[in-house]
């Protein structure tokens, strides 16, 4: 009787150990896949930034500056956004400009209406370039929607309010501010105060909660 009980306990122990080992193998496999995907995204973002640097050094520097501002906004608002995800979204947000002609990108006078429409296409061009990659949907959305406005007046789809993905709303603010405060072929940079005044005059374009935080930290 005692021997049977001992054998049953031993069998139960072995079965539990086997079950735990199987679960651990599944966890290890999932972690391996996560690590591989993380590495893949790192490599994709690095490739995109390299292409941007070769194609348009201004856009490359702009993307890094926008990312730093986005991280500050997210930190101050204590948003539940993974820092790596936010970085992956903001760094390649202008990848579509690779498909815009140098003439339009670097024109020293104001763009014509048709040229402005052409420039707007960088959001959809960027999305088309990455839509089939095995990267997070947040990255694709950031590329496509970072020029949408909170009041629905943006592009390319005229999304409004919180229908615009959160990260795209953050990038929108950082993107405009950095563009205003850097020299461009057609104008000199605005001062910090002048840029904030311009943005405040158009505050309807930005998520009000995020914009209030941005004005305090910039």
PEGISUL-V432181 format. One record per residue. N is the residue number from 0. RES is the residue in one small letter. SS is DSSP state (H for helix, E for strand, L for the rest). PHI is phi in whole degrees, 0 to 359 (999 if undefined). PSI is psi as a letter, one per 20 degrees, with the letter a starting at -180 (* if undefined). Layout:
N;RES;SS;PHI;PSI
N;RES;SS;PHI;PSI
This chain:
0;x;L;999;g
1;x;H;296;h
2;x;H;295;g
3;x;H;298;g
4;x;H;295;g
5;x;H;298;g
6;x;H;294;h
7;x;H;294;g
8;x;H;295;h
9;x;H;297;g
10;x;H;297;g
11;x;H;298;g
12;x;H;298;g
13;x;H;296;g
14;x;H;296;g
15;x;H;295;g
16;x;H;297;g
17;x;H;298;g
18;x;H;296;g
19;x;H;295;g
20;x;H;297;g
21;x;H;296;g
22;x;H;296;g
23;x;H;295;h
24;x;H;297;g
25;x;H;295;g
26;x;H;298;g
27;x;H;298;h
28;x;H;292;g
29;x;H;297;g
30;x;H;295;h
31;x;H;299;g
32;x;H;295;g
33;x;H;298;g
34;x;H;297;g
35;x;H;295;g
36;x;H;294;g
37;x;H;299;g
38;x;H;296;g
39;x;H;298;g
40;x;H;296;g
41;x;H;305;g
42;x;H;292;h
43;x;H;296;g
44;x;H;296;g
45;x;H;299;g
46;x;H;297;g
47;x;H;299;g
48;x;H;296;h
49;x;H;295;g
50;x;H;297;g
51;x;H;298;g
52;x;H;296;h
53;x;H;289;h
54;x;H;280;g
55;x;L;206;n
56;x;H;305;h
57;x;H;298;g
58;x;H;297;h
59;x;H;298;g
60;x;H;294;g
61;x;H;302;g
62;x;H;298;h
63;x;H;291;h
64;x;H;293;g
65;x;H;300;g
66;x;H;299;g
67;x;H;298;g
68;x;H;293;g
69;x;H;302;g
70;x;H;296;h
71;x;H;295;g
72;x;H;299;g
73;x;H;298;h
74;x;H;295;g
75;x;H;290;h
76;x;H;273;i
77;x;L;54;l
78;x;L;287;q
79;x;L;277;m
80;x;L;235;p
81;x;L;296;p
82;x;H;301;g
83;x;H;295;g
84;x;H;298;g
85;x;H;298;g
86;x;H;294;g
87;x;H;297;h
88;x;H;282;g
89;x;H;277;h
90;x;H;300;g
91;x;L;264;j
92;x;L;300;h
93;x;L;256;k
94;x;H;304;h
95;x;H;296;i
96;x;H;292;i
97;x;H;299;h
98;x;H;269;j
99;x;L;261;q
100;x;L;295;q
101;x;H;301;h
102;x;H;301;g
103;x;H;285;g
104;x;H;299;h
105;x;L;246;j
106;x;L;298;p
107;x;L;272;i
108;x;L;233;r
109;x;L;302;p
110;x;L;293;q
111;x;L;288;r
112;x;H;301;g
113;x;H;293;h
114;x;H;291;h
115;x;H;295;g
116;x;H;298;h
117;x;H;297;g
118;x;H;297;h
119;x;H;300;h
120;x;L;291;i
121;x;H;296;h
122;x;H;291;g
123;x;H;285;h
124;x;H;297;g
125;x;H;296;g
126;x;H;297;g
127;x;H;299;h
128;x;H;289;h
129;x;H;245;i
130;x;L;300;h
131;x;L;262;j
132;x;L;281;q
133;x;L;275;m
134;x;L;236;r
135;x;L;301;q
136;x;H;299;h
137;x;H;302;h
138;x;H;293;g
139;x;H;297;g
140;x;H;295;h
141;x;H;297;g
142;x;H;294;g
143;x;H;282;h
144;x;H;251;j
145;x;L;289;i
146;x;L;252;j
147;x;L;287;q
148;x;L;248;q
149;x;L;300;h
150;x;L;272;j
151;x;L;87;j
152;x;L;265;j
153;x;L;274;a
154;x;L;216;q
155;x;L;265;i
156;x;L;243;i
157;x;L;59;k
158;x;L;296;q
159;x;L;223;q
160;x;H;54;c
161;x;H;276;j
162;x;H;288;h
163;x;L;283;p
164;x;L;306;q
165;x;H;306;g
166;x;H;296;h
167;x;H;295;h
168;x;H;293;h
169;x;H;293;g
170;x;H;300;h
171;x;H;308;g
172;x;H;295;g
173;x;H;297;h
174;x;H;297;g
175;x;H;295;g
176;x;H;299;g
177;x;H;294;h
178;x;H;297;h
179;x;H;290;h
180;x;L;263;j
181;x;L;236;q
182;x;L;293;p
183;x;E;234;r
184;x;L;303;h
185;x;L;261;i
186;x;E;193;r
187;x;L;277;r
188;x;L;294;q
189;x;L;279;q
190;x;L;290;r
191;x;H;305;g
192;x;H;295;g
193;x;H;295;g
194;x;H;297;g
195;x;H;296;h
196;x;H;294;g
197;x;H;299;g
198;x;H;293;h
199;x;H;294;h
200;x;H;293;h
201;x;L;241;k
202;x;H;298;i
203;x;H;297;i
204;x;H;276;i
205;x;L;242;q
206;x;L;303;o
207;x;H;299;h
208;x;H;293;g
209;x;H;292;h
210;x;H;293;h
211;x;H;299;g
212;x;H;294;g
213;x;H;304;g
214;x;H;296;h
215;x;H;281;h
216;x;H;260;i
217;x;L;282;*
